[in-house]
Amino acid sequence: AQSAVMLHLVTRQIPGVPVILIDTGYLFPETYRFVEALRKRLDLNLKVYTPAMTSAMYEAVHGKTWEYAEGLDHYHGLFKVEPLQRALKELNITVSKSAS
């Protein structure tokens, strides 16, 4: 929801710009419905990326590690960082440092 205004502004200037959604498998049903409504309303070029391991498999193998500080980094790495890195690579998105 926090990104809706920015998405509106960007998609009006750059129609078809890829918009990345990292679906951890733990999003609320309301979130999925909101994403779909926003996708339709703004005609988003939505690119959904998921972790290599499903949330059910992760919990069965590792438990709910995000509930403990020592397991949070492992969870974030698999469910957020890796899918985002894959998205950036597949979509050939790079960031350059501007001269200031």
Protein Blocks (a to p, Z undefined) as FASTA:
>chain_A
ZZmmmmmmmmmmmghiacddddehlacfklmmmmmmmmmmnopacdddddfbdfklmmmm
nopmklpmklmmmmmmmmmmmmmmmmmmmnopacddddZZ
